[in-house]
Amino acid sequence: MGKFGVIVLDSFGVGAMDDVPEVRPDDIGANTALNIIKAVPQIKIPNLIKLGLMNSIGEERGNFKFSNSANWGTSNLMHHGADSYLAHQEIMGTKPKMPLLQPFNEVIDIVEAQIKKDGFEVKRYGDPGYQLLLVNNCATVGDNLEADPGQVYNVTATLDEMPFEEITRLGESVRSVVKVSRVIAFGGRDVTLKEILNARKIEHEKYVGVSAPESGVYNKDYHVIHLGYGINPKVQLPQILQRNGIDVALVGKTSDIINVKTDRRFPGVDTNYLFDKFIDQSKDMKDGLLFMNIQETDLAGHAEDPVSYADVLEKADKKLSEVLPLYTGDDILIVMADHGDDPTIGFSLHTRERTPLLIYKEGTTNKYVGDRPTLSDVGATGADYFNVEAPENGNSFLHRIIDGTNIGD
């Protein structure tokens, strides 16, 4: 055994998937990584280039050349759409199930009945067809306005009025009667119901919710739980490793969305802070899984800001100079993404793109692991690496790294 590290550069896709013309035509032409390089040609990301970024993109651009020492591949998304939560569950070995895409107001009656049944006080806010649910006069339930329309519902609450245990219970009540991919239940302090309602918006004519950033819930003591559709954490790599006495560290967004009991849990957003925690854990952990999400890339994509995106990539690339020397011997490090969010395409939503698989193993070069059908192949490779039972989805590519032939052989 040794360390198996996975770094997800959130939304750092390398080109639209083949099914995009059929399922997401707005994403035609998306290529987050390449279009950032085109928009910011002075970007300095030597570690990502050496690890095989241009190989995974499939073309060179100016001084950005293919690496002849990289171990690399690409991965497609098996889950519907392009969603960070579902992608991380898929990476860790979940077989995605097809959720519904449904505006909240189409299910408001059954949600209202269920949360009343579960002991909450409920009233409606807004005009018929464009309503939120107000719960215990301190929380709202409605559409998520940051994800793909109809994919996610939000429970937005003030922690000053509703303990996080109750926010979680409310989220579970909503989750029990809806079939969208995710219910997110969250809250923060020093925010009032009035401020939450002031952030109410209507998007795409029929999706009604609260803009989480504008509500202020992120600003102080933010707590969140993500409740997915058809997600069984017992068949994912982290809980499989836990049952086998193998350590797991979760850094960044992974600590919020991966369900496993571990003391090595480090939430946060700042890229340098998260890399510092990942570096500390890489030094401290002899054997185990380290799983980190870098979220500021995703935030720059949503802001449609390629310059800010490039700045985050440069920070991450500089930190990789500290990470790579810590992965020696049998250790393996994978740098990848979960989908795209092309800041140049003309809208702020995620883009359905293949992800890079940039694989570092000391002394191993020039290995190609293929264009994988699912992100779950990473979780399956981790299980193979630790010689434990496989997760429910995915196939290992460990043999291609350990004893595969060189590219061109």
Secondary structure as the mmCIF struct_conf table of DSSP 4:
data_model
#
loop_
_struct_conf.conf_type_id
_struct_conf.id
_struct_conf.beg_label_comp_id
_struct_conf.beg_label_asym_id
_struct_conf.beg_label_seq_id
_struct_conf.end_label_comp_id
_struct_conf.end_label_asym_id
_struct_conf.end_label_seq_id
STRN STRN1 LYS A 3 LEU A 9
TURN_TY1_P TURN_TY1_P1 ASP A 10 SER A 11
BEND BEND1 GLY A 15 GLY A 15
STRN STRN2 ALA A 16 ALA A 16
TURN_TY1_P TURN_TY1_P2 ASP A 18 ASP A 19
HELX_RH_AL_P HELX_RH_AL_P1 VAL A 20 VAL A 23
HELX_RH_3T_P HELX_RH_3T_P1 PRO A 25 ASP A 27
TURN_TY1_P TURN_TY1_P3 ILE A 28 GLY A 29
HELX_RH_AL_P HELX_RH_AL_P2 THR A 32 ALA A 39
TURN_TY1_P TURN_TY1_P4 PRO A 41 GLN A 42
HELX_RH_AL_P HELX_RH_AL_P3 PRO A 46 LEU A 51
TURN_TY1_P TURN_TY1_P5 GLY A 52 GLY A 52
HELX_RH_AL_P HELX_RH_AL_P4 LEU A 53 ILE A 57
TURN_TY1_P TURN_TY1_P6 GLY A 58 GLY A 58
BEND BEND2 GLU A 59 GLU A 59
STRN STRN3 ARG A 61 ARG A 61
TURN_TY1_P TURN_TY1_P7 GLY A 62 ASN A 63
STRN STRN4 PHE A 64 PHE A 64
BEND BEND3 ASN A 68 SER A 69
STRN STRN5 ASN A 71 SER A 75
BEND BEND4 HIS A 79 GLY A 81
HELX_RH_AL_P HELX_RH_AL_P5 SER A 84 ILE A 91
TURN_TY1_P TURN_TY1_P8 MET A 92 GLY A 93
HELX_RH_3T_P HELX_RH_3T_P2 PHE A 104 GLU A 106
TURN_TY1_P TURN_TY1_P9 VAL A 107 VAL A 107
HELX_RH_AL_P HELX_RH_AL_P6 ILE A 108 LYS A 117
TURN_TY1_P TURN_TY1_P10 ASP A 118 GLY A 119
STRN STRN6 VAL A 122 TYR A 125
BEND BEND5 GLY A 126 ASP A 127
TURN_TY1_P TURN_TY1_P11 PRO A 128 GLY A 129
BEND BEND6 TYR A 130 TYR A 130
STRN STRN7 LEU A 132 VAL A 135
TURN_TY1_P TURN_TY1_P12 ASN A 136 CYS A 138
STRN STRN8 ALA A 139 ASP A 143
BEND BEND7 LEU A 145 ASP A 148
TURN_TY1_P TURN_TY1_P13 PRO A 149 GLY A 150
BEND BEND8 GLN A 151 GLN A 151
STRN STRN9 VAL A 152 THR A 158
TURN_TY1_P TURN_TY1_P14 LEU A 159 GLU A 161
BEND BEND9 MET A 162 MET A 162
HELX_RH_AL_P HELX_RH_AL_P7 PHE A 164 ARG A 175
TURN_TY1_P TURN_TY1_P15 SER A 176 VAL A 177
BEND BEND10 VAL A 180 SER A 181
STRN STRN10 ARG A 182 GLY A 188
BEND BEND11 ARG A 189 ASP A 190
HELX_RH_AL_P HELX_RH_AL_P8 LEU A 193 ASN A 198
TURN_TY1_P TURN_TY1_P16 ALA A 199 ALA A 199
STRN STRN11 ARG A 200 GLU A 203
TURN_TY1_P TURN_TY1_P17 HIS A 204 LYS A 206
STRN STRN12 TYR A 207 VAL A 210
HELX_RH_AL_P HELX_RH_AL_P9 ALA A 212 SER A 215
TURN_TY1_P TURN_TY1_P18 GLY A 216 TYR A 218
BEND BEND12 ASN A 219 ASP A 221
STRN STRN13 HIS A 223 GLY A 228
TURN_TY1_P TURN_TY1_P19 TYR A 229 GLY A 230
HELX_RH_3T_P HELX_RH_3T_P3 PRO A 233 VAL A 235
BEND BEND13 GLN A 236 GLN A 236
HELX_RH_AL_P HELX_RH_AL_P10 LEU A 237 ARG A 243
TURN_TY1_P TURN_TY1_P20 ASN A 244 GLY A 245
STRN STRN14 VAL A 248 GLY A 252
TURN_TY1_P TURN_TY1_P21 LYS A 253 LYS A 253
HELX_RH_AL_P HELX_RH_AL_P11 THR A 254 ILE A 257
BEND BEND14 ASP A 263 ASP A 263
STRN STRN15 ARG A 265 PHE A 266
HELX_RH_AL_P HELX_RH_AL_P12 THR A 271 ASP A 284
BEND BEND15 LYS A 286 ASP A 287
STRN STRN16 GLY A 288 ILE A 294
HELX_RH_AL_P HELX_RH_AL_P13 GLU A 296 HIS A 302
TURN_TY1_P TURN_TY1_P22 ALA A 303 GLU A 304
HELX_RH_AL_P HELX_RH_AL_P14 PRO A 306 VAL A 323
HELX_RH_3T_P HELX_RH_3T_P4 LEU A 324 LEU A 326
TURN_TY1_P TURN_TY1_P23 GLY A 329 ASP A 330
STRN STRN17 ILE A 332 MET A 336
BEND BEND16 ASP A 338 HIS A 339
STRN STRN18 GLY A 340 GLY A 340
TURN_TY1_P TURN_TY1_P24 PRO A 343 THR A 344
BEND BEND17 ILE A 345 LEU A 349
STRN STRN19 THR A 351 THR A 351
STRN STRN20 GLU A 353 GLU A 353
STRN STRN21 THR A 355 TYR A 360
TURN_TY1_P TURN_TY1_P25 GLU A 362 GLY A 363
BEND BEND18 ASN A 366 ASN A 366
STRN STRN22 LYS A 367 LYS A 367
STRN STRN23 TYR A 368 ARG A 372
BEND BEND19 PRO A 373 PRO A 373
TURN_TY1_P TURN_TY1_P26 LEU A 375 LEU A 375
HELX_RH_AL_P HELX_RH_AL_P15 SER A 376 PHE A 386
TURN_TY1_P TURN_TY1_P27 ASN A 387 ASN A 387
BEND BEND20 GLU A 392 ASN A 393
HELX_RH_AL_P HELX_RH_AL_P16 LEU A 398 ILE A 402
TURN_TY1_P TURN_TY1_P28 ASP A 403 ASP A 403
HELX_LH_PP_P HELX_LH_PP_P1 GLY A 404 THR A 405
STRN STRN24 ASN A 406 ASN A 406
TURN_TY1_P TURN_TY1_P29 ILE A 407 GLY A 408
#
